[in-house]
Amino acid sequence: MIVLRPFKTGDYVIAADIEGTVVEIGLFVTEIDTPANVRTIIGNAKVFGGIIKNFSANPFRRVEGFAQLAHGVDPKDAVARLLTNLAKIPNISDTPAPEVFVNSFTLAGPVLTVRSFCNTQYYWDVFFAQNQVIVDTFGEAAYPTPETHHQINRTAA
């Protein structure tokens, strides 16, 4: 583990199905603090026996979210408003630029995928700010709340 270095102290990882910040890497065990601040000690054989995801290895991460629109809301208007407001979030990268596009359709209306990018250390700040921008943008635009509609047709017997 010490020689191969798939991660280092301070990296945010998922190793042996444990997610958190690496606190210490020893000869026999790796210590990780979980997001709930629980120190978890994992045998290095278990760490190397599975998949390791290192969220700190790359200089930036994609922050992805979804936004449900109601029927009748113009998706082009929603996309334009979101792109304008996403650019105001602190720590969002200009390159790659934020993206918003129609992803799918539900009974409630179109669903947008909202993507922005940030330095790895700001991931959670941007994640929550991006969700707040979606709520605030749709509220300022006075978009209706998405609802599903069902039509029941009865035929005479």
VEXSETI-729986 format. One line per field, with one value per residue: x, y, z of N, C-alpha, C in turn; residue in one letter. Coordinates in Angstrom, 2 decimals. Each point is the difference from the previous one (the first is absolute). Example, Ala and Ser with C-alpha at 12.3 -4.5 7.8 and 13.67 -1.06 7.14 Angstrom:
<rs>
n_c1 [13.19_-0.35]
n_c2 [-5.69_1.05]
n_c3 [7.80_-0.72]
ca_c1 [-0.89_0.82]
ca_c2 [1.19_1.19]
ca_c3 [0.00_0.06]
c_c1 [0.90_-0.77]
c_c2 [1.20_1.09]
c_c3 [0.00_0.73]
rest [A_S]
</rs>
This chain:
<rs>
n_c1 [0.83_0.99_0.37_-1.17_-0.35_-1.08_0.35_-0.20_0.65_-1.26_0.21_-1.02_-0.28_-0.25_0.27_-0.07_-0.71_1.10_-0.83_1.02_0.57_1.04_0.11_0.14_1.17_-0.26_0.90_-0.87_-0.20_-1.18_0.16_-1.33_-0.17_-1.15_-0.95_-0.35_1.27_-0.12_0.98_0.35_0.34_0.69_-0.02_1.29_-0.05_-0.88_0.82_1.07_-0.87_-0.23_-1.03_0.91_-0.81_0.84_-0.81_1.16_0.05_-1.16_0.40_-0.97_-1.23_-0.82_-0.80_-0.72_-1.03_-1.22_-0.75_-1.04_-0.43_-0.89_-1.08_0.27_1.01_0.45_0.43_-0.13_-1.11_-0.37_0.43_-0.52_-1.08_0.00_0.32_-0.86_-0.85_0.24_0.18_-1.01_-0.03_0.45_1.19_-0.96_0.46_0.76_1.06_-0.76_-0.77_-0.87_-0.76_-1.00_-0.64_-0.92_-0.27_-1.20_-1.04_-0.74_-0.87_0.97_0.79_0.71_1.07_0.60_1.12_0.48_1.02_0.80_1.09_0.78_0.88_0.67_0.77_-0.61_0.15_0.02_0.85_0.58_0.05_0.15_0.98_0.39_-0.29_0.63_0.94_-0.16_-0.07_1.03_0.64_-0.46_0.33_1.15_0.04_-0.40_0.92_-1.01_-0.52_0.98_-0.96_-0.32_-0.40_-1.11_-0.29_-1.18_-0.03_-1.26_-0.17_-1.07_-0.54]
n_c2 [-1.19_0.01_-1.11_-0.62_0.48_-0.77_0.39_1.21_0.28_0.19_-1.07_0.33_-1.16_-1.00_-0.68_-1.22_0.69_0.61_1.01_0.79_0.73_-0.27_-0.62_-1.30_-0.22_-1.18_-0.77_-0.06_1.26_0.40_1.24_-0.06_1.33_-0.57_0.32_-1.08_0.16_-1.16_-0.19_-0.40_-1.15_-0.02_-1.31_0.19_-1.26_0.46_1.02_-0.80_-0.62_1.31_0.68_0.84_0.89_0.74_0.69_-0.13_-1.04_0.42_0.99_-0.58_0.24_-0.88_1.03_-1.09_0.65_-0.05_0.52_-0.26_0.10_0.94_-0.69_0.48_-0.42_1.11_-1.20_0.65_0.49_-1.19_-0.53_1.02_-0.06_-1.33_0.05_1.00_-0.68_-1.07_0.90_0.29_-1.32_0.31_0.00_0.42_-1.01_0.86_-0.81_-1.01_0.58_0.60_-1.08_0.30_-1.16_-0.19_-0.68_0.22_-0.81_0.61_-0.62_0.50_-0.44_0.89_-0.78_0.99_-0.23_0.26_0.43_-0.01_0.70_-0.63_0.74_-1.12_0.90_0.54_-1.29_-0.22_1.02_-0.42_-1.23_0.47_0.79_-1.01_-0.83_0.88_0.05_-1.30_-0.14_0.81_-0.57_-1.18_0.34_0.59_-1.09_-0.29_-0.96_-0.62_-0.51_-0.86_-0.43_-1.18_-0.25_-0.51_-0.58_-0.10_-0.83_0.27_-1.21_0.30_-0.77]
n_c3 [0.00_0.85_-0.64_-0.16_1.15_0.11_1.23_0.52_1.09_0.39_-0.78_-0.78_0.60_-0.84_1.10_-0.49_-0.88_0.42_0.23_-0.33_0.95_-0.75_1.18_-0.18_-0.58_0.54_0.55_1.02_0.40_-0.48_0.48_0.02_-0.05_0.37_-0.89_0.70_-0.41_-0.62_0.87_-1.21_0.56_-1.14_-0.01_-0.25_0.44_0.88_0.27_-0.14_0.78_0.02_-0.42_-0.44_0.55_-0.71_0.81_0.61_-0.78_-0.45_-0.79_-0.73_0.48_-0.55_0.14_0.17_-0.51_0.47_-0.95_0.74_-1.25_0.15_-0.38_-1.18_0.76_-0.57_-0.41_-1.14_0.50_0.45_-1.14_-0.70_0.77_-0.09_-1.28_-0.05_0.72_-0.73_-0.96_0.81_-0.07_1.22_-0.54_-0.82_-0.72_-0.66_0.21_-0.25_-0.88_0.84_0.16_-0.79_0.07_-0.92_1.09_0.52_-0.09_0.92_0.76_0.77_-0.99_-0.70_-0.06_0.66_-0.68_1.22_-0.76_1.03_-0.03_0.88_0.68_0.11_0.54_-1.06_-0.21_1.30_0.08_-1.12_0.49_1.25_-0.42_-0.77_1.00_0.78_-0.95_-0.08_1.32_0.20_-0.99_0.36_1.23_-0.35_-0.76_1.22_-0.20_-0.59_1.08_-0.31_-0.79_0.44_-1.22_0.45_-1.11_0.55_-0.97_0.21_-0.32_-0.68_0.91]
ca_c1 [-0.83_0.87_0.80_-0.82_-0.63_-1.19_-0.51_0.88_-0.67_-0.76_-0.86_-1.35_-0.03_-0.80_0.88_-0.63_-1.37_-0.03_0.19_0.44_1.31_1.11_0.69_1.33_0.27_1.04_0.43_-1.03_-1.36_-0.24_-1.03_-0.84_-1.09_-1.20_-0.67_-0.62_1.13_0.28_1.29_-0.16_1.29_-0.19_1.20_0.44_-0.38_-1.39_0.04_0.46_-0.84_-1.18_0.16_0.34_-0.37_0.68_-0.67_0.95_1.11_-0.10_-0.08_-1.37_-1.06_-1.30_-1.11_-1.17_-1.30_-1.16_-1.04_-1.29_-0.83_-1.42_-0.52_-0.28_1.19_0.87_1.32_1.06_0.02_0.57_1.43_0.67_0.01_0.92_1.38_0.35_0.13_1.07_1.28_0.19_0.38_1.44_0.83_-0.32_0.99_-0.43_0.37_-1.16_-1.11_-1.21_-0.87_-1.38_-0.67_-1.16_0.48_-1.08_-1.36_-0.80_-1.40_-0.06_0.58_1.39_1.01_1.26_1.24_0.75_1.39_1.05_1.29_0.70_1.15_-0.44_-0.20_-1.24_-1.10_-1.25_-0.50_-0.61_-1.16_-1.16_-0.29_-0.66_-1.39_-0.68_-0.20_-1.16_-1.20_-0.16_-0.26_-1.37_-0.88_0.03_-0.71_-1.38_-0.40_-0.92_0.51_-0.31_-1.04_-0.38_-1.41_-0.50_-1.33_-0.70_-1.10_-0.96_-0.82_-1.29_-0.05]
ca_c2 [1.19_1.16_0.06_0.21_1.31_0.34_1.22_0.52_0.61_1.18_-0.27_-0.49_-1.25_-1.16_-1.17_-1.09_0.46_1.05_1.31_1.04_0.63_-0.83_0.62_-0.61_-1.22_-0.77_-1.22_-1.03_0.56_1.37_0.63_0.94_0.66_0.06_1.30_0.12_0.15_-1.27_-0.55_-1.38_-0.61_-1.06_-0.75_0.34_-1.08_0.28_1.19_-0.39_-1.07_0.55_1.19_1.23_1.24_1.14_1.21_1.11_-0.19_0.92_1.38_0.47_-1.00_0.41_0.01_-0.26_0.01_-0.08_0.98_-0.36_1.11_-0.29_0.15_1.40_0.83_-0.07_-0.48_0.92_1.10_-0.54_-0.22_1.30_0.57_-0.78_0.26_1.33_-0.04_-0.92_0.71_0.85_-0.82_0.02_-1.19_-0.77_0.19_0.53_-1.02_0.00_0.86_-0.72_-0.51_-0.33_-0.52_-0.87_-1.37_-0.98_0.50_-0.77_0.42_1.36_0.92_-0.25_-0.02_0.56_-0.35_1.21_-0.39_1.01_-0.59_0.79_-0.60_-1.10_0.40_0.77_-0.80_0.05_1.38_0.23_-0.91_0.58_1.30_-0.28_-0.34_1.22_0.81_-0.56_0.42_1.46_0.38_-0.38_0.85_1.35_-0.05_-0.35_-1.23_-0.79_-1.24_-1.15_-0.92_-1.02_0.05_-1.27_0.11_-1.28_-0.01_-1.09_-0.33_-0.56_-1.44]
ca_c3 [0.00_0.10_-1.22_-1.19_0.19_-0.79_0.62_1.04_1.14_-0.37_-1.15_0.24_-0.75_0.38_-0.01_0.75_0.23_1.01_-0.61_0.90_-0.15_0.48_1.13_0.13_-0.76_0.66_-0.68_0.04_-0.01_-0.43_0.82_-0.75_0.71_-0.84_0.09_1.32_0.92_0.64_-0.43_-0.44_-0.25_-0.99_-0.35_-1.35_-0.92_-0.38_-0.86_-1.33_-0.52_-0.65_-0.83_0.71_-0.70_0.60_-0.46_0.09_-0.94_-1.13_0.47_0.12_-0.04_-0.52_0.96_-0.83_0.65_-0.89_0.28_-0.59_-0.44_-0.16_-1.36_-0.32_0.16_-1.18_0.41_-0.45_0.97_1.23_-0.24_-0.04_1.36_0.84_-0.40_0.52_1.47_0.38_-0.14_1.19_1.16_0.26_-0.20_-1.21_-1.05_-1.30_-0.97_-0.88_0.40_0.41_-1.06_0.36_-1.19_0.25_0.18_-0.18_0.19_0.95_0.00_0.53_-0.98_-0.35_1.05_-0.44_0.67_0.31_0.29_0.12_0.31_1.01_0.64_0.84_1.40_0.14_-0.53_0.77_-0.01_-1.30_-0.10_0.68_-0.62_-1.28_0.30_0.44_-1.21_-0.71_0.74_-0.09_-1.40_-0.36_0.81_-0.58_-1.29_0.33_-0.67_0.82_0.58_-0.86_0.47_-0.97_-0.36_-0.53_-0.57_0.02_-0.96_0.21_-1.16_0.40_-0.21]
c_c1 [0.87_0.82_-0.85_-0.74_-1.20_-0.71_0.98_-0.84_-0.67_-0.90_-1.37_-0.20_-1.19_0.93_-0.62_-1.41_-0.14_0.35_0.46_1.38_1.07_0.76_1.42_0.08_1.17_0.39_-1.12_-1.42_0.01_-1.14_-0.70_-1.03_-1.17_-0.62_-0.72_1.05_0.23_1.32_-0.20_1.37_-0.22_1.33_0.38_-0.31_-1.42_-0.06_0.39_-0.82_-1.21_0.34_0.31_-0.42_0.66_-0.59_0.93_1.09_0.00_-0.21_-1.43_-0.97_-1.24_-1.02_-1.27_-1.26_-1.09_-1.04_-1.27_-0.75_-1.45_-0.35_-0.29_1.18_0.89_1.40_1.14_0.13_0.66_1.51_0.76_0.11_0.99_1.46_0.48_0.28_1.08_1.35_0.31_0.44_1.51_0.62_-0.42_1.03_-0.64_0.25_0.20_-1.15_-1.18_-0.84_-1.40_-0.67_-1.18_0.50_-1.08_-1.34_-0.72_-1.45_-0.16_0.53_1.44_0.93_1.30_1.15_0.78_1.39_0.87_1.27_0.70_1.26_-0.53_-0.31_-1.31_-1.24_-1.30_-0.57_-0.74_-1.25_-1.24_-0.38_-0.73_-1.46_-0.79_-0.27_-1.21_-1.29_-0.25_-0.37_-1.44_-1.01_-0.10_-0.76_-1.49_-0.49_-0.97_0.69_-0.36_-1.03_-0.23_-1.51_-0.39_-1.41_-0.61_-1.19_-0.88_-0.76_-1.29_-0.02_-1.28]
c_c2 [1.25_0.17_0.37_1.34_0.28_1.23_0.42_0.56_1.29_-0.20_-0.50_-1.20_-0.87_-1.19_-1.05_0.39_1.02_1.32_0.99_0.52_-0.88_0.77_-0.53_-1.26_-0.70_-1.23_-1.02_0.53_1.42_0.54_1.07_0.59_0.14_1.40_0.23_0.12_-1.25_-0.52_-1.47_-0.54_-1.22_-0.69_0.28_-1.10_0.22_1.20_-0.40_-1.12_0.51_1.20_1.19_1.16_1.15_1.28_1.21_-0.06_1.00_1.42_0.55_-1.17_0.59_-0.11_-0.12_-0.01_-0.05_1.01_-0.37_1.26_-0.45_0.08_1.48_0.93_-0.21_-0.46_0.93_1.18_-0.47_-0.21_1.32_0.62_-0.74_0.28_1.36_-0.06_-0.97_0.70_0.88_-0.78_0.09_-1.38_-0.90_0.36_0.62_-1.02_-1.31_0.83_-0.84_-0.38_-0.26_-0.48_-0.88_-1.44_-1.02_0.68_-0.92_0.44_1.42_1.03_-0.34_0.02_0.52_-0.64_1.29_-0.43_1.23_-0.72_0.90_-0.73_-1.02_0.42_0.74_-0.80_0.19_1.40_0.28_-0.87_0.65_1.36_-0.19_-0.35_1.24_0.92_-0.51_0.46_1.49_0.45_-0.31_0.82_1.41_0.06_-0.32_-1.21_-0.76_-1.26_-1.17_-0.92_-1.05_0.08_-1.34_0.23_-1.40_0.12_-1.23_-0.23_-0.63_-1.48_-0.43]
c_c3 [0.00_-1.28_-1.22_0.01_-0.92_0.56_1.08_1.15_-0.45_-1.20_0.46_-0.91_0.40_-0.17_0.91_0.44_1.12_-0.69_1.03_-0.32_0.62_1.08_0.11_-0.85_0.67_-0.80_-0.10_-0.10_-0.56_0.86_-0.81_0.96_-0.95_0.09_1.33_1.11_0.84_-0.55_-0.30_-0.38_-0.88_-0.25_-1.45_-1.01_-0.49_-0.94_-1.41_-0.60_-0.74_-0.86_0.89_-0.88_0.75_-0.59_0.00_-1.06_-1.15_0.51_0.11_-0.09_-0.63_1.12_-0.83_0.83_-1.04_0.43_-0.75_-0.37_-0.07_-1.49_-0.23_0.21_-1.22_0.44_-0.42_0.96_1.31_-0.13_0.03_1.38_0.90_-0.36_0.51_1.50_0.48_-0.03_1.22_1.24_0.20_-0.24_-1.15_-1.06_-1.24_-1.10_0.72_0.59_0.48_-1.22_0.56_-1.28_0.41_0.01_-0.33_0.21_0.97_-0.13_0.51_-0.98_-0.30_1.24_-0.60_0.77_0.14_0.42_0.13_0.43_1.01_0.44_1.00_1.43_0.23_-0.42_0.78_0.07_-1.30_-0.17_0.63_-0.58_-1.32_0.22_0.42_-1.19_-0.79_0.67_-0.17_-1.41_-0.39_0.80_-0.56_-1.31_0.19_-0.79_0.91_0.54_-0.92_0.65_-1.07_-0.22_-0.61_-0.53_-0.04_-0.94_0.27_-1.29_0.51_-0.33_-0.64]
rest [M_I_V_L_R_P_F_K_T_G_D_Y_V_I_A_A_D_I_E_G_T_V_V_E_I_G_L_F_V_T_E_I_D_T_P_A_N_V_R_T_I_I_G_N_A_K_V_F_G_G_I_I_K_N_F_S_A_N_P_F_R_R_V_E_G_F_A_Q_L_A_H_G_V_D_P_K_D_A_V_A_R_L_L_T_N_L_A_K_I_P_N_I_S_D_T_P_A_P_E_V_F_V_N_S_F_T_L_A_G_P_V_L_T_V_R_S_F_C_N_T_Q_Y_Y_W_D_V_F_F_A_Q_N_Q_V_I_V_D_T_F_G_E_A_A_Y_P_T_P_E_T_H_H_Q_I_N_R_T_A_A]
</rs>
